[in-house]
Amino acid sequence: FFDEEILKETKKLITSSRKKEDVYFVSSSNSNYDFSHMGKKLKVDCVQPNEFYRKIDSYENWWPRSKSEFEINFKDCINIYMKKNAREQIQFYSFSKQFKSNFLDTQKRFKNEIVKTIGNRISKTEQEAALDRTLNDEYIQEVKKRRIRVTQSQGGGTSTRIMYTYIDKLDILFDSFDTDHDKNLSSRK
């Protein structure tokens, strides 16, 4: 009658939840579950998978910490962004060594915005991206690359951009991230 594997996992959840403040039980059903241990009700929030992703405010736990883990960890960030925002990836993508270095060396305050911007960009066609005012996607003739906005300049502050190129029609190479909007464009050729 009971699946032994499910019972074992439920016991792990109960044991773990006694030690943590925020515990979620992810289920694809609309049922609500009550969890208790030795007669005491446990605080476990039952959520559906998409609802769980919406609760994530920062991708910091998944950020790559080195170039060697960059591809896997950054793609985890993008996958979480896509699920959280109910978006579909329609563009393939990769990262240059320069982009990886830029991301790893950039200030913490820009990293979540970089994830969101790339997630937004790869969920759109070239035409849709060009019309999206948040991306401000534009072709820069001087360097023969495209550029998208990560953060907007506020009160004379820094406006940040990602430079990218198309490898082919559906494959994007993210080249660099820069906190300097236009300075030294010629060095990016």
C-alpha positions in Angstrom: 0.0 0.0 0.0 2.8 2.5 0.9 5.8 3.1 -1.4 8.8 2.4 0.8 11.0 4.9 -1.1 8.4 7.7 -0.6 8.2 6.9 3.2 12.0 7.0 3.4 12.1 10.4 1.7 9.3 11.7 3.9 11.3 10.7 7.0 14.3 12.6 5.7 12.1 15.7 5.1 10.7 15.5 8.6 14.1 15.1 10.2 15.6 17.9 8.1 12.7 20.3 8.7 13.1 20.2 12.5 16.5 21.8 12.0 15.6 24.5 9.5 13.5 27.6 9.5 12.2 27.5 5.9 11.3 24.1 4.6 9.4 23.4 1.4 7.7 20.3 0.1 7.5 20.4 -3.6 4.6 18.5 -5.2 3.0 18.7 -8.6 -0.4 17.9 -7.0 -2.7 20.6 -5.7 -3.0 18.7 -2.4 -2.0 20.2 0.9 0.0 18.1 3.3 0.4 18.3 7.0 3.7 17.1 8.5 4.2 16.2 12.2 6.8 14.6 14.3 5.9 12.9 17.6 2.6 14.8 17.7 4.1 18.2 17.0 3.1 19.9 13.8 6.1 20.9 11.6 6.2 24.1 9.6 6.5 22.9 6.0 5.2 24.9 3.1 3.8 22.8 0.3 4.4 24.4 -3.0 4.2 23.5 -6.7 7.5 23.5 -8.6 6.9 26.9 -10.4 5.8 28.5 -7.2 9.0 27.3 -5.5 11.1 29.0 -8.2 9.2 32.3 -7.7 10.3 32.4 -4.1 14.0 32.6 -5.2 15.2 36.2 -4.9 18.9 35.7 -5.7 20.9 33.3 -7.8 23.9 33.7 -5.5 23.8 30.1 -4.3 24.3 28.9 -7.9 26.8 31.6 -9.2 30.0 30.1 -10.6 33.0 30.7 -8.4 35.6 29.7 -11.0 36.0 29.3 -14.7 36.1 25.5 -14.4 32.5 25.4 -12.9 31.2 28.3 -15.0 29.3 26.4 -17.7 27.3 24.2 -15.4 26.7 26.7 -12.6 25.7 29.6 -14.8 23.4 27.4 -16.8 21.8 26.4 -13.5 21.2 30.1 -12.8 19.6 30.5 -16.3 17.4 27.4 -15.9 16.1 28.7 -12.5 15.5 32.1 -14.1 13.5 30.5 -17.0 11.4 28.4 -14.6 10.8 31.3 -12.3 9.6 33.6 -15.1 7.9 30.8 -17.1 10.1 31.5 -20.2 11.3 29.2 -22.9 14.8 29.2 -24.2 14.8 29.7 -27.9 18.5 30.6 -28.4 21.5 28.5 -27.7 24.4 30.2 -26.0 27.9 30.0 -24.7 30.4 32.2 -23.0 33.9 33.5 -24.1 36.8 33.3 -21.7 36.6 37.1 -21.4 32.9 37.0 -20.4 33.7 34.3 -17.7 36.5 36.5 -16.3 34.3 39.6 -16.4 31.5 37.8 -14.5 33.8 36.3 -11.9 35.5 39.7 -11.3 32.5 41.9 -11.3 30.8 43.3 -8.3 28.2 41.2 -6.5 25.5 43.8 -7.2 25.6 43.1 -11.0 25.6 39.3 -11.0 21.9 38.7 -10.5 21.1 41.3 -13.2 23.5 39.6 -15.6 21.6 36.3 -15.1 18.2 38.0 -15.6 19.4 39.8 -18.7 20.9 36.7 -20.4 17.8 34.7 -19.5 15.6 37.5 -21.0 17.7 37.6 -24.1 17.8 33.9 -24.9 14.1 33.7 -24.6 13.6 36.1 -27.5 14.3 36.1 -31.2 16.7 38.8 -32.6 13.7 40.9 -33.7 11.9 40.5 -30.3 15.1 41.5 -28.5 15.6 44.6 -30.6 12.1 45.7 -29.6 12.5 45.0 -25.9 13.1 48.3 -24.1 14.6 46.6 -21.1 17.3 45.0 -23.2 18.0 47.9 -25.4 19.6 45.4 -27.9 21.6 47.2 -30.5 24.2 46.5 -33.2 27.5 48.4 -32.7 29.0 48.9 -36.1 32.4 49.9 -34.7 33.0 46.5 -33.2 30.7 44.4 -35.3 28.9 43.0 -32.2 25.6 43.4 -30.5 25.1 44.9 -27.1 22.4 44.6 -24.5 21.8 46.6 -21.3 22.2 45.0 -17.9 21.6 48.0 -15.7 20.6 51.5 -16.6 22.5 54.6 -15.6 20.8 56.3 -12.7 21.7 59.8 -11.6 25.1 59.8 -13.4 25.8 56.2 -12.2 27.2 53.3 -14.2 25.3 51.8 -17.1 26.4 48.2 -17.7 26.3 46.2 -20.9 26.9 42.7 -22.3 28.5 42.4 -25.7 27.6 39.4 -27.8 27.8 37.9 -31.3 25.9 35.4 -33.2 27.7 32.2 -34.0 24.8 31.3 -36.3 21.1 32.3 -36.4 20.2 30.6 -33.1 23.5 30.4 -31.3 24.8 33.4 -29.2 28.3 33.8 -27.8 28.4 36.2 -24.9 31.7 38.0 -25.3 32.0 40.5 -22.4 30.4 42.3 -19.6 31.5 45.9 -18.9 30.5 48.5 -16.4 31.8 51.2 -18.8 29.1 51.9 -21.4 31.1 53.2 -24.4 34.7 53.7 -23.3 37.3 51.8 -25.3 34.9 50.2 -27.7 37.9 49.7 -30.1 39.5 47.4 -27.5 36.6 45.0 -27.9 37.1 44.3 -31.5 
